[in-house]
Amino acid sequence: METKTAQELEAFASLLTKATEFNMLDPYHNREDMYTAKLFFSGYNDLNLAVMDIIQVCMTALYSMEESGNDRKLASALTIADVLQIALDLMPMEEFQILDSCHQLHLKLKDLENENQE
């Protein structure tokens, strides 16, 4: 029984050693116990929409605290929700779309410049 378990563990360890699926976390420089994860966005506007979604989820969670009945918790939750609403109101949607267009133009101009140098 122990031999079979040891063989299974050895096979699992061998499989784990050859695994190519563990590519989400990259080692953080100068820290052995820290890792970084990359997020990918199609542009500035996509990034903006993701941030807005995160803020809206936080607001929804905070507003759901209203049902708890604890007055102090409710006051804190509503204050945080109000601050998050201000953050949402400050997000310049049109400017982010323009920034995304400018970024695309920048990439095209950079490609043209590289082609001209070759």
Backbone as XML, in Angstrom:
<?xml version="1.0"?>
<chain id="A" units="angstrom">
  <residue number="1" name="MET">
    <atom name="N" x="0.827" y="-1.197" z="0.000"/>
    <atom name="CA" x="0.000" y="0.000" z="0.000"/>
    <atom name="C" x="0.870" y="1.260" z="0.000"/>
  </residue>
  <residue number="2" name="GLU">
    <atom name="N" x="1.891" y="1.303" z="0.892"/>
    <atom name="CA" x="2.776" y="2.462" z="0.966"/>
    <atom name="C" x="3.596" y="2.608" z="-0.311"/>
  </residue>
  <residue number="3" name="THR">
    <atom name="N" x="3.978" y="1.479" z="-0.906"/>
    <atom name="CA" x="4.749" y="1.508" z="-2.148"/>
    <atom name="C" x="3.918" y="2.115" z="-3.271"/>
  </residue>
  <residue number="4" name="LYS">
    <atom name="N" x="2.643" y="1.714" z="-3.346"/>
    <atom name="CA" x="1.763" y="2.252" z="-4.387"/>
    <atom name="C" x="1.555" y="3.751" z="-4.188"/>
  </residue>
  <residue number="5" name="THR">
    <atom name="N" x="1.363" y="4.181" z="-2.949"/>
    <atom name="CA" x="1.186" y="5.601" z="-2.653"/>
    <atom name="C" x="2.446" y="6.378" z="-3.019"/>
  </residue>
  <residue number="6" name="ALA">
    <atom name="N" x="3.599" y="5.829" z="-2.683"/>
    <atom name="CA" x="4.866" y="6.479" z="-3.011"/>
    <atom name="C" x="5.046" y="6.584" z="-4.521"/>
  </residue>
  <residue number="7" name="GLN">
    <atom name="N" x="4.661" y="5.540" z="-5.247"/>
    <atom name="CA" x="4.766" y="5.561" z="-6.708"/>
    <atom name="C" x="3.830" y="6.616" z="-7.306"/>
  </residue>
  <residue number="8" name="GLU">
    <atom name="N" x="2.620" y="6.703" z="-6.756"/>
    <atom name="CA" x="1.672" y="7.701" z="-7.243"/>
    <atom name="C" x="2.172" y="9.117" z="-6.962"/>
  </residue>
  <residue number="9" name="LEU">
    <atom name="N" x="2.741" y="9.317" z="-5.782"/>
    <atom name="CA" x="3.299" y="10.626" z="-5.451"/>
    <atom name="C" x="4.480" y="10.970" z="-6.352"/>
  </residue>
  <residue number="10" name="GLU">
    <atom name="N" x="5.302" y="9.979" z="-6.641"/>
    <atom name="CA" x="6.447" y="10.186" z="-7.524"/>
    <atom name="C" x="5.982" y="10.530" z="-8.944"/>
  </residue>
  <residue number="11" name="ALA">
    <atom name="N" x="4.958" y="9.830" z="-9.417"/>
    <atom name="CA" x="4.405" y="10.110" z="-10.748"/>
    <atom name="C" x="3.797" y="11.511" z="-10.787"/>
  </residue>
  <residue number="12" name="PHE">
    <atom name="N" x="3.099" y="11.874" z="-9.723"/>
    <atom name="CA" x="2.499" y="13.205" z="-9.647"/>
    <atom name="C" x="3.585" y="14.279" z="-9.622"/>
  </residue>
  <residue number="13" name="ALA">
    <atom name="N" x="4.644" y="14.051" z="-8.838"/>
    <atom name="CA" x="5.749" y="15.007" z="-8.760"/>
    <atom name="C" x="6.427" y="15.156" z="-10.117"/>
  </residue>
  <residue number="14" name="SER">
    <atom name="N" x="6.572" y="14.058" z="-10.840"/>
    <atom name="CA" x="7.169" y="14.101" z="-12.171"/>
    <atom name="C" x="6.297" y="14.907" z="-13.127"/>
  </residue>
  <residue number="15" name="LEU">
    <atom name="N" x="4.995" y="14.665" z="-13.075"/>
    <atom name="CA" x="4.051" y="15.405" z="-13.911"/>
    <atom name="C" x="4.073" y="16.893" z="-13.569"/>
  </residue>
  <residue number="16" name="LEU">
    <atom name="N" x="4.128" y="17.198" z="-12.285"/>
    <atom name="CA" x="4.144" y="18.581" z="-11.824"/>
    <atom name="C" x="5.417" y="19.298" z="-12.264"/>
  </residue>
  <residue number="17" name="THR">
    <atom name="N" x="6.533" y="18.576" z="-12.261"/>
    <atom name="CA" x="7.804" y="19.154" z="-12.676"/>
    <atom name="C" x="7.775" y="19.571" z="-14.140"/>
  </residue>
  <residue number="18" name="LYS">
    <atom name="N" x="7.074" y="18.798" z="-14.973"/>
    <atom name="CA" x="7.012" y="19.065" z="-16.410"/>
    <atom name="C" x="5.839" y="19.959" z="-16.797"/>
  </residue>
  <residue number="19" name="ALA">
    <atom name="N" x="5.046" y="20.378" z="-15.838"/>
    <atom name="CA" x="3.830" y="21.147" z="-16.119"/>
    <atom name="C" x="4.160" y="22.476" z="-16.789"/>
  </residue>
  <residue number="20" name="THR">
    <atom name="N" x="3.352" y="22.825" z="-17.765"/>
    <atom name="CA" x="3.507" y="24.114" z="-18.447"/>
    <atom name="C" x="2.357" y="25.057" z="-18.113"/>
  </residue>
  <residue number="21" name="GLU">
    <atom name="N" x="1.464" y="24.631" z="-17.250"/>
    <atom name="CA" x="0.284" y="25.435" z="-16.929"/>
    <atom name="C" x="0.546" y="26.531" z="-15.904"/>
  </residue>
  <residue number="22" name="PHE">
    <atom name="N" x="1.631" y="26.455" z="-15.159"/>
    <atom name="CA" x="1.892" y="27.429" z="-14.102"/>
    <atom name="C" x="2.625" y="28.643" z="-14.666"/>
  </residue>
  <residue number="23" name="ASN">
    <atom name="N" x="1.926" y="29.438" z="-15.458"/>
    <atom name="CA" x="2.564" y="30.598" z="-16.065"/>
    <atom name="C" x="1.851" y="31.905" z="-15.732"/>
  </residue>
  <residue number="24" name="MET">
    <atom name="N" x="0.921" y="31.875" z="-14.806"/>
    <atom name="CA" x="0.182" y="33.087" z="-14.445"/>
    <atom name="C" x="0.999" y="34.000" z="-13.527"/>
  </residue>
  <residue number="25" name="LEU">
    <atom name="N" x="1.741" y="33.424" z="-12.603"/>
    <atom name="CA" x="2.526" y="34.207" z="-11.653"/>
    <atom name="C" x="3.989" y="34.239" z="-12.080"/>
  </residue>
  <residue number="26" name="ASP">
    <atom name="N" x="4.571" y="35.437" z="-12.086"/>
    <atom name="CA" x="5.992" y="35.608" z="-12.373"/>
    <atom name="C" x="6.689" y="36.013" z="-11.085"/>
  </residue>
  <residue number="27" name="PRO">
    <atom name="N" x="7.903" y="35.499" z="-10.850"/>
    <atom name="CA" x="8.632" y="35.907" z="-9.642"/>
    <atom name="C" x="8.864" y="37.417" z="-9.636"/>
  </residue>
  <residue number="28" name="TYR">
    <atom name="N" x="8.657" y="38.010" z="-8.479"/>
    <atom name="CA" x="8.871" y="39.447" z="-8.310"/>
    <atom name="C" x="10.347" y="39.663" z="-8.022"/>
  </residue>
  <residue number="29" name="HIS">
    <atom name="N" x="10.970" y="40.615" z="-8.692"/>
    <atom name="CA" x="12.404" y="40.828" z="-8.522"/>
    <atom name="C" x="12.744" y="41.199" z="-7.076"/>
  </residue>
  <residue number="30" name="ASN">
    <atom name="N" x="13.847" y="40.669" z="-6.607"/>
    <atom name="CA" x="14.393" y="40.931" z="-5.269"/>
    <atom name="C" x="13.552" y="40.391" z="-4.117"/>
  </residue>
  <residue number="31" name="ARG">
    <atom name="N" x="12.537" y="39.583" z="-4.382"/>
    <atom name="CA" x="11.725" y="39.008" z="-3.303"/>
    <atom name="C" x="11.404" y="37.560" z="-3.648"/>
  </residue>
  <residue number="32" name="GLU">
    <atom name="N" x="11.828" y="36.643" z="-2.808"/>
    <atom name="CA" x="11.566" y="35.231" z="-3.065"/>
    <atom name="C" x="10.116" y="34.851" z="-2.802"/>
  </residue>
  <residue number="33" name="ASP">
    <atom name="N" x="9.470" y="35.544" z="-1.882"/>
    <atom name="CA" x="8.120" y="35.169" z="-1.473"/>
    <atom name="C" x="7.029" y="35.992" z="-2.153"/>
  </residue>
  <residue number="34" name="MET">
    <atom name="N" x="7.379" y="36.723" z="-3.216"/>
    <atom name="CA" x="6.415" y="37.579" z="-3.899"/>
    <atom name="C" x="6.355" y="37.238" z="-5.383"/>
  </residue>
  <residue number="35" name="TYR">
    <atom name="N" x="5.160" y="37.381" z="-5.941"/>
    <atom name="CA" x="4.943" y="37.122" z="-7.362"/>
    <atom name="C" x="4.094" y="38.241" z="-7.945"/>
  </residue>
  <residue number="36" name="THR">
    <atom name="N" x="4.175" y="38.414" z="-9.257"/>
    <atom name="CA" x="3.330" y="39.379" z="-9.945"/>
    <atom name="C" x="2.436" y="38.640" z="-10.931"/>
  </residue>
  <residue number="37" name="ALA">
    <atom name="N" x="1.294" y="39.221" z="-11.199"/>
    <atom name="CA" x="0.370" y="38.677" z="-12.198"/>
    <atom name="C" x="0.038" y="39.800" z="-13.171"/>
  </residue>
  <residue number="38" name="LYS">
    <atom name="N" x="-0.018" y="39.453" z="-14.440"/>
    <atom name="CA" x="-0.302" y="40.455" z="-15.461"/>
    <atom name="C" x="-1.781" y="40.460" z="-15.797"/>
  </residue>
  <residue number="39" name="LEU">
    <atom name="N" x="-2.282" y="41.635" z="-16.035"/>
    <atom name="CA" x="-3.643" y="41.806" z="-16.528"/>
    <atom name="C" x="-3.537" y="42.362" z="-17.938"/>
  </residue>
  <residue number="40" name="PHE">
    <atom name="N" x="-4.400" y="41.913" z="-18.800"/>
    <atom name="CA" x="-4.355" y="42.355" z="-20.182"/>
    <atom name="C" x="-5.637" y="43.090" z="-20.535"/>
  </residue>
  <residue number="41" name="PHE">
    <atom name="N" x="-5.479" y="44.222" z="-21.192"/>
    <atom name="CA" x="-6.602" y="45.037" z="-21.626"/>
    <atom name="C" x="-6.409" y="45.364" z="-23.096"/>
  </residue>
  <residue number="42" name="SER">
    <atom name="N" x="-7.519" y="45.552" z="-23.800"/>
    <atom name="CA" x="-7.430" y="45.863" z="-25.226"/>
    <atom name="C" x="-7.114" y="47.335" z="-25.469"/>
  </residue>
  <residue number="43" name="GLY">
    <atom name="N" x="-7.141" y="48.143" z="-24.439"/>
    <atom name="CA" x="-6.815" y="49.560" z="-24.569"/>
    <atom name="C" x="-7.186" y="50.311" z="-23.314"/>
  </residue>
  <residue number="44" name="TYR">
    <atom name="N" x="-6.964" y="51.613" z="-23.352"/>
    <atom name="CA" x="-7.267" y="52.444" z="-22.188"/>
    <atom name="C" x="-8.749" y="52.417" z="-21.839"/>
  </residue>
  <residue number="45" name="ASN">
    <atom name="N" x="-9.588" y="52.410" z="-22.843"/>
    <atom name="CA" x="-11.025" y="52.397" z="-22.580"/>
    <atom name="C" x="-11.433" y="51.099" z="-21.886"/>
  </residue>
  <residue number="46" name="ASP">
    <atom name="N" x="-10.864" y="49.989" z="-22.305"/>
    <atom name="CA" x="-11.146" y="48.701" z="-21.672"/>
    <atom name="C" x="-10.689" y="48.708" z="-20.213"/>
  </residue>
  <residue number="47" name="LEU">
    <atom name="N" x="-9.517" y="49.278" z="-19.962"/>
    <atom name="CA" x="-9.015" y="49.418" z="-18.588"/>
    <atom name="C" x="-9.967" y="50.258" z="-17.760"/>
  </residue>
  <residue number="48" name="ASN">
    <atom name="N" x="-10.407" y="51.362" z="-18.310"/>
    <atom name="CA" x="-11.346" y="52.239" z="-17.623"/>
    <atom name="C" x="-12.627" y="51.494" z="-17.274"/>
  </residue>
  <residue number="49" name="LEU">
    <atom name="N" x="-13.161" y="50.733" z="-18.219"/>
    <atom name="CA" x="-14.397" y="49.985" z="-17.964"/>
    <atom name="C" x="-14.202" y="48.945" z="-16.862"/>
  </residue>
  <residue number="50" name="ALA">
    <atom name="N" x="-13.032" y="48.313" z="-16.828"/>
    <atom name="CA" x="-12.752" y="47.331" z="-15.775"/>
    <atom name="C" x="-12.717" y="47.998" z="-14.405"/>
  </residue>
  <residue number="51" name="VAL">
    <atom name="N" x="-12.073" y="49.157" z="-14.315"/>
    <atom name="CA" x="-12.020" y="49.891" z="-13.044"/>
    <atom name="C" x="-13.423" y="50.288" z="-12.613"/>
  </residue>
  <residue number="52" name="MET">
    <atom name="N" x="-14.218" y="50.755" z="-13.557"/>
    <atom name="CA" x="-15.588" y="51.139" z="-13.223"/>
    <atom name="C" x="-16.398" y="49.936" z="-12.741"/>
  </residue>
  <residue number="53" name="ASP">
    <atom name="N" x="-16.210" y="48.781" z="-13.359"/>
    <atom name="CA" x="-16.910" y="47.572" z="-12.913"/>
    <atom name="C" x="-16.525" y="47.210" z="-11.485"/>
  </residue>
  <residue number="54" name="ILE">
    <atom name="N" x="-15.240" y="47.320" z="-11.172"/>
    <atom name="CA" x="-14.771" y="47.016" z="-9.813"/>
    <atom name="C" x="-15.426" y="47.963" z="-8.810"/>
  </residue>
  <residue number="55" name="ILE">
    <atom name="N" x="-15.457" y="49.230" z="-9.136"/>
    <atom name="CA" x="-16.074" y="50.214" z="-8.242"/>
    <atom name="C" x="-17.557" y="49.917" z="-8.063"/>
  </residue>
  <residue number="56" name="GLN">
    <atom name="N" x="-18.241" y="49.577" z="-9.149"/>
    <atom name="CA" x="-19.672" y="49.287" z="-9.053"/>
    <atom name="C" x="-19.941" y="48.037" z="-8.219"/>
  </residue>
  <residue number="57" name="VAL">
    <atom name="N" x="-19.086" y="47.028" z="-8.326"/>
    <atom name="CA" x="-19.247" y="45.828" z="-7.495"/>
    <atom name="C" x="-19.074" y="46.185" z="-6.023"/>
  </residue>
  <residue number="58" name="CYS">
    <atom name="N" x="-18.080" y="47.029" z="-5.721"/>
    <atom name="CA" x="-17.875" y="47.473" z="-4.333"/>
    <atom name="C" x="-19.094" y="48.217" z="-3.817"/>
  </residue>
  <residue number="59" name="MET">
    <atom name="N" x="-19.644" y="49.071" z="-4.646"/>
    <atom name="CA" x="-20.829" y="49.820" z="-4.231"/>
    <atom name="C" x="-21.996" y="48.884" z="-3.959"/>
  </residue>
  <residue number="60" name="THR">
    <atom name="N" x="-22.193" y="47.908" z="-4.817"/>
    <atom name="CA" x="-23.285" y="46.948" z="-4.625"/>
    <atom name="C" x="-23.106" y="46.188" z="-3.321"/>
  </residue>
  <residue number="61" name="ALA">
    <atom name="N" x="-21.880" y="45.756" z="-3.045"/>
    <atom name="CA" x="-21.612" y="45.031" z="-1.799"/>
    <atom name="C" x="-21.869" y="45.917" z="-0.588"/>
  </residue>
  <residue number="62" name="LEU">
    <atom name="N" x="-21.451" y="47.157" z="-0.670"/>
    <atom name="CA" x="-21.656" y="48.063" z="0.456"/>
    <atom name="C" x="-23.131" y="48.366" z="0.675"/>
  </residue>
  <residue number="63" name="TYR">
    <atom name="N" x="-23.870" y="48.570" z="-0.404"/>
    <atom name="CA" x="-25.302" y="48.832" z="-0.253"/>
    <atom name="C" x="-26.039" y="47.615" z="0.296"/>
  </residue>
  <residue number="64" name="SER">
    <atom name="N" x="-25.519" y="46.420" z="0.026"/>
    <atom name="CA" x="-26.173" y="45.225" z="0.568"/>
    <atom name="C" x="-25.983" y="45.115" z="2.078"/>
  </residue>
  <residue number="65" name="MET">
    <atom name="N" x="-25.017" y="45.851" z="2.614"/>
    <atom name="CA" x="-24.803" y="45.857" z="4.061"/>
    <atom name="C" x="-25.948" y="46.554" z="4.784"/>
  </residue>
  <residue number="66" name="GLU">
    <atom name="N" x="-26.768" y="47.296" z="4.048"/>
    <atom name="CA" x="-27.908" y="47.980" z="4.652"/>
    <atom name="C" x="-28.818" y="46.998" z="5.377"/>
  </residue>
  <residue number="67" name="GLU">
    <atom name="N" x="-28.890" y="45.791" z="4.867"/>
    <atom name="CA" x="-29.792" y="44.790" z="5.433"/>
    <atom name="C" x="-29.328" y="44.269" z="6.784"/>
  </residue>
  <residue number="68" name="SER">
    <atom name="N" x="-28.051" y="44.527" z="7.136"/>
    <atom name="CA" x="-27.524" y="43.986" z="8.385"/>
    <atom name="C" x="-28.138" y="44.644" z="9.615"/>
  </residue>
  <residue number="69" name="GLY">
    <atom name="N" x="-28.563" y="45.889" z="9.503"/>
    <atom name="CA" x="-29.224" y="46.558" z="10.613"/>
    <atom name="C" x="-28.292" y="47.244" z="11.585"/>
  </residue>
  <residue number="70" name="ASN">
    <atom name="N" x="-27.013" y="47.001" z="11.507"/>
    <atom name="CA" x="-26.056" y="47.641" z="12.396"/>
    <atom name="C" x="-25.860" y="49.087" z="11.934"/>
  </residue>
  <residue number="71" name="ASP">
    <atom name="N" x="-26.286" y="50.057" z="12.758"/>
    <atom name="CA" x="-26.263" y="51.467" z="12.357"/>
    <atom name="C" x="-24.857" y="51.971" z="12.041"/>
  </residue>
  <residue number="72" name="ARG">
    <atom name="N" x="-23.876" y="51.585" z="12.847"/>
    <atom name="CA" x="-22.499" y="52.047" z="12.624"/>
    <atom name="C" x="-21.957" y="51.474" z="11.319"/>
  </residue>
  <residue number="73" name="LYS">
    <atom name="N" x="-22.189" y="50.185" z="11.098"/>
    <atom name="CA" x="-21.741" y="49.541" z="9.866"/>
    <atom name="C" x="-22.431" y="50.172" z="8.661"/>
  </residue>
  <residue number="74" name="LEU">
    <atom name="N" x="-23.697" y="50.473" z="8.814"/>
    <atom name="CA" x="-24.471" y="51.080" z="7.732"/>
    <atom name="C" x="-23.927" y="52.462" z="7.392"/>
  </residue>
  <residue number="75" name="ALA">
    <atom name="N" x="-23.637" y="53.268" z="8.410"/>
    <atom name="CA" x="-23.106" y="54.614" z="8.169"/>
    <atom name="C" x="-21.764" y="54.544" z="7.447"/>
  </residue>
  <residue number="76" name="SER">
    <atom name="N" x="-20.881" y="53.630" z="7.861"/>
    <atom name="CA" x="-19.580" y="53.470" z="7.204"/>
    <atom name="C" x="-19.745" y="53.013" z="5.770"/>
  </residue>
  <residue number="77" name="ALA">
    <atom name="N" x="-20.629" y="52.059" z="5.562"/>
    <atom name="CA" x="-20.852" y="51.525" z="4.222"/>
    <atom name="C" x="-21.387" y="52.602" z="3.293"/>
  </residue>
  <residue number="78" name="LEU">
    <atom name="N" x="-22.314" y="53.398" z="3.771"/>
    <atom name="CA" x="-22.883" y="54.451" z="2.930"/>
    <atom name="C" x="-21.851" y="55.526" z="2.614"/>
  </residue>
  <residue number="79" name="THR">
    <atom name="N" x="-20.990" y="55.845" z="3.572"/>
    <atom name="CA" x="-19.930" y="56.825" z="3.327"/>
    <atom name="C" x="-18.972" y="56.319" z="2.256"/>
  </residue>
  <residue number="80" name="ILE">
    <atom name="N" x="-18.562" y="55.059" z="2.369"/>
    <atom name="CA" x="-17.664" y="54.470" z="1.370"/>
    <atom name="C" x="-18.343" y="54.429" z="0.011"/>
  </residue>
  <residue number="81" name="ALA">
    <atom name="N" x="-19.603" y="54.063" z="-0.010"/>
    <atom name="CA" x="-20.342" y="54.020" z="-1.274"/>
    <atom name="C" x="-20.426" y="55.406" z="-1.902"/>
  </residue>
  <residue number="82" name="ASP">
    <atom name="N" x="-20.610" y="56.439" z="-1.083"/>
    <atom name="CA" x="-20.654" y="57.810" z="-1.607"/>
    <atom name="C" x="-19.312" y="58.207" z="-2.218"/>
  </residue>
  <residue number="83" name="VAL">
    <atom name="N" x="-18.221" y="57.828" z="-1.558"/>
    <atom name="CA" x="-16.885" y="58.127" z="-2.093"/>
    <atom name="C" x="-16.660" y="57.383" z="-3.406"/>
  </residue>
  <residue number="84" name="LEU">
    <atom name="N" x="-17.085" y="56.126" z="-3.458"/>
    <atom name="CA" x="-16.955" y="55.363" z="-4.700"/>
    <atom name="C" x="-17.806" y="55.972" z="-5.815"/>
  </residue>
  <residue number="85" name="GLN">
    <atom name="N" x="-18.966" y="56.499" z="-5.475"/>
    <atom name="CA" x="-19.803" y="57.158" z="-6.480"/>
    <atom name="C" x="-19.109" y="58.401" z="-7.024"/>
  </residue>
  <residue number="86" name="ILE">
    <atom name="N" x="-18.439" y="59.139" z="-6.152"/>
    <atom name="CA" x="-17.678" y="60.304" z="-6.609"/>
    <atom name="C" x="-16.577" y="59.862" z="-7.570"/>
  </residue>
  <residue number="87" name="ALA">
    <atom name="N" x="-15.887" y="58.757" z="-7.226"/>
    <atom name="CA" x="-14.839" y="58.235" z="-8.111"/>
    <atom name="C" x="-15.411" y="57.873" z="-9.476"/>
  </residue>
  <residue number="88" name="LEU">
    <atom name="N" x="-16.576" y="57.254" z="-9.481"/>
    <atom name="CA" x="-17.232" y="56.925" z="-10.753"/>
    <atom name="C" x="-17.581" y="58.183" z="-11.535"/>
  </residue>
  <residue number="89" name="ASP">
    <atom name="N" x="-18.111" y="59.186" z="-10.837"/>
    <atom name="CA" x="-18.496" y="60.434" z="-11.496"/>
    <atom name="C" x="-17.292" y="61.160" z="-12.087"/>
  </residue>
  <residue number="90" name="LEU">
    <atom name="N" x="-16.120" y="60.966" z="-11.486"/>
    <atom name="CA" x="-14.910" y="61.640" z="-11.954"/>
    <atom name="C" x="-14.247" y="60.940" z="-13.137"/>
  </residue>
  <residue number="91" name="MET">
    <atom name="N" x="-14.691" y="59.750" z="-13.480"/>
    <atom name="CA" x="-14.088" y="59.016" z="-14.592"/>
    <atom name="C" x="-14.464" y="59.695" z="-15.907"/>
  </residue>
  <residue number="92" name="PRO">
    <atom name="N" x="-13.475" y="60.207" z="-16.632"/>
    <atom name="CA" x="-13.766" y="60.927" z="-17.880"/>
    <atom name="C" x="-13.933" y="59.964" z="-19.064"/>
  </residue>
  <residue number="93" name="MET">
    <atom name="N" x="-15.142" y="59.519" z="-19.304"/>
    <atom name="CA" x="-15.391" y="58.506" z="-20.333"/>
    <atom name="C" x="-14.957" y="58.959" z="-21.725"/>
  </residue>
  <residue number="94" name="GLU">
    <atom name="N" x="-15.369" y="60.144" z="-22.153"/>
    <atom name="CA" x="-15.005" y="60.616" z="-23.496"/>
    <atom name="C" x="-13.492" y="60.757" z="-23.631"/>
  </residue>
  <residue number="95" name="GLU">
    <atom name="N" x="-12.856" y="61.259" z="-22.586"/>
    <atom name="CA" x="-11.402" y="61.431" z="-22.626"/>
    <atom name="C" x="-10.689" y="60.089" z="-22.725"/>
  </residue>
  <residue number="96" name="PHE">
    <atom name="N" x="-11.202" y="59.077" z="-22.049"/>
    <atom name="CA" x="-10.586" y="57.759" z="-22.146"/>
    <atom name="C" x="-10.701" y="57.213" z="-23.562"/>
  </residue>
  <residue number="97" name="GLN">
    <atom name="N" x="-11.824" y="57.435" z="-24.220"/>
    <atom name="CA" x="-11.982" y="56.976" z="-25.598"/>
    <atom name="C" x="-11.024" y="57.722" z="-26.523"/>
  </residue>
  <residue number="98" name="ILE">
    <atom name="N" x="-10.856" y="59.018" z="-26.292"/>
    <atom name="CA" x="-9.902" y="59.797" z="-27.081"/>
    <atom name="C" x="-8.482" y="59.304" z="-26.819"/>
  </residue>
  <residue number="99" name="LEU">
    <atom name="N" x="-8.179" y="59.029" z="-25.545"/>
    <atom name="CA" x="-6.860" y="58.518" z="-25.191"/>
    <atom name="C" x="-6.588" y="57.192" z="-25.889"/>
  </residue>
  <residue number="100" name="ASP">
    <atom name="N" x="-7.587" y="56.334" z="-25.972"/>
    <atom name="CA" x="-7.449" y="55.061" z="-26.662"/>
    <atom name="C" x="-7.147" y="55.291" z="-28.144"/>
  </residue>
  <residue number="101" name="SER">
    <atom name="N" x="-7.846" y="56.232" z="-28.767"/>
    <atom name="CA" x="-7.600" y="56.564" z="-30.177"/>
    <atom name="C" x="-6.195" y="57.132" z="-30.364"/>
  </residue>
  <residue number="102" name="CYS">
    <atom name="N" x="-5.770" y="57.989" z="-29.446"/>
    <atom name="CA" x="-4.414" y="58.546" z="-29.507"/>
    <atom name="C" x="-3.363" y="57.453" z="-29.371"/>
  </residue>
  <residue number="103" name="HIS">
    <atom name="N" x="-3.613" y="56.502" z="-28.506"/>
    <atom name="CA" x="-2.680" y="55.397" z="-28.325"/>
    <atom name="C" x="-2.559" y="54.582" z="-29.609"/>
  </residue>
  <residue number="104" name="GLN">
    <atom name="N" x="-3.682" y="54.298" z="-30.270"/>
    <atom name="CA" x="-3.655" y="53.560" z="-31.534"/>
    <atom name="C" x="-2.888" y="54.351" z="-32.598"/>
  </residue>
  <residue number="105" name="LEU">
    <atom name="N" x="-3.108" y="55.658" z="-32.666"/>
    <atom name="CA" x="-2.391" y="56.506" z="-33.611"/>
    <atom name="C" x="-0.896" y="56.501" z="-33.309"/>
  </residue>
  <residue number="106" name="HIS">
    <atom name="N" x="-0.547" y="56.577" z="-32.029"/>
    <atom name="CA" x="0.855" y="56.523" z="-31.611"/>
    <atom name="C" x="1.510" y="55.241" z="-32.108"/>
  </residue>
  <residue number="107" name="LEU">
    <atom name="N" x="0.838" y="54.103" z="-31.943"/>
    <atom name="CA" x="1.395" y="52.824" z="-32.386"/>
    <atom name="C" x="1.582" y="52.796" z="-33.905"/>
  </residue>
  <residue number="108" name="LYS">
    <atom name="N" x="0.613" y="53.336" z="-34.656"/>
    <atom name="CA" x="0.729" y="53.387" z="-36.120"/>
    <atom name="C" x="1.898" y="54.271" z="-36.545"/>
  </residue>
  <residue number="109" name="LEU">
    <atom name="N" x="2.024" y="55.442" z="-35.911"/>
    <atom name="CA" x="3.116" y="56.351" z="-36.244"/>
    <atom name="C" x="4.470" y="55.743" z="-35.911"/>
  </residue>
  <residue number="110" name="LYS">
    <atom name="N" x="4.524" y="55.032" z="-34.810"/>
    <atom name="CA" x="5.764" y="54.371" z="-34.412"/>
    <atom name="C" x="6.136" y="53.292" z="-35.425"/>
  </residue>
  <residue number="111" name="ASP">
    <atom name="N" x="5.152" y="52.517" z="-35.889"/>
    <atom name="CA" x="5.392" y="51.496" z="-36.913"/>
    <atom name="C" x="5.888" y="52.133" z="-38.209"/>
  </residue>
  <residue number="112" name="LEU">
    <atom name="N" x="5.270" y="53.247" z="-38.619"/>
    <atom name="CA" x="5.707" y="53.950" z="-39.831"/>
    <atom name="C" x="7.139" y="54.444" z="-39.693"/>
  </residue>
  <residue number="113" name="GLU">
    <atom name="N" x="7.464" y="54.973" z="-38.525"/>
    <atom name="CA" x="8.820" y="55.452" z="-38.283"/>
    <atom name="C" x="9.824" y="54.311" z="-38.361"/>
  </residue>
  <residue number="114" name="ASN">
    <atom name="N" x="9.473" y="53.164" z="-37.783"/>
    <atom name="CA" x="10.361" y="52.003" z="-37.835"/>
    <atom name="C" x="10.534" y="51.500" z="-39.258"/>
  </residue>
  <residue number="115" name="GLU">
    <atom name="N" x="9.466" y="51.524" z="-40.049"/>
    <atom name="CA" x="9.549" y="51.103" z="-41.449"/>
    <atom name="C" x="10.438" y="52.051" z="-42.249"/>
  </residue>
  <residue number="116" name="ASN">
    <atom name="N" x="10.355" y="53.349" z="-41.972"/>
    <atom name="CA" x="11.169" y="54.335" z="-42.683"/>
    <atom name="C" x="12.646" y="54.220" z="-42.335"/>
  </residue>
  <residue number="117" name="GLN">
    <atom name="N" x="12.952" y="53.768" z="-41.119"/>
    <atom name="CA" x="14.342" y="53.623" z="-40.699"/>
    <atom name="C" x="14.992" y="52.387" z="-41.303"/>
  </residue>
  <residue number="118" name="GLU">
    <atom name="N" x="14.178" y="51.431" z="-41.717"/>
    <atom name="CA" x="14.725" y="50.194" z="-42.292"/>
    <atom name="C" x="15.026" y="50.363" z="-43.720"/>
  </residue>
</chain>
